[in-house]
């Protein structure tokens, strides 16, 4: 990704996050500035898509009980897990939270901008739970997990 190209030669997608009270509190707990999280998400999105129009979106982050975040096709709402799975340190919990958000933002991008049909994610909750090949080798899940890895490198900016 060439920064000059991003800034001067094409238009961009800008996503603003609208966080509910639970997510806002969790971000504050881990000293994550929403603006910086938006910047990381926008960098990831604009590295994936080319657009010839300026596009603005608002995505709601809604805190939910449990350790599994989710995005449902056709919405602008991401459910963010308020509990961290198998994380022992605050640093691990912070990274888990950010990775959960960017994973689901990748699914939002697939739906909203790339127009991937929901049926392309052709696995069941049981496939997820059992970690079957149908889930693990799904192209769109691989893309979302790749964003989780990328955010590890960008973690220091949060």
Buried (B, 14 or more C-beta within 10 A) or exposed (E): EEEEEBEEEBEBBBBEBBBBEBBBEBBEEBEBEBEEBBBBBBBBBBEBEEEEEEBEBEBBBBBBEEBEBBBEBEEBBBBBBBEBEEBEEEEEBBBBBBBBBBBBBBBBBBBBBEEBEEEEBEBEEEBBEEEBEBBBEBEBBEBBBBBBEBBEEBBEEB
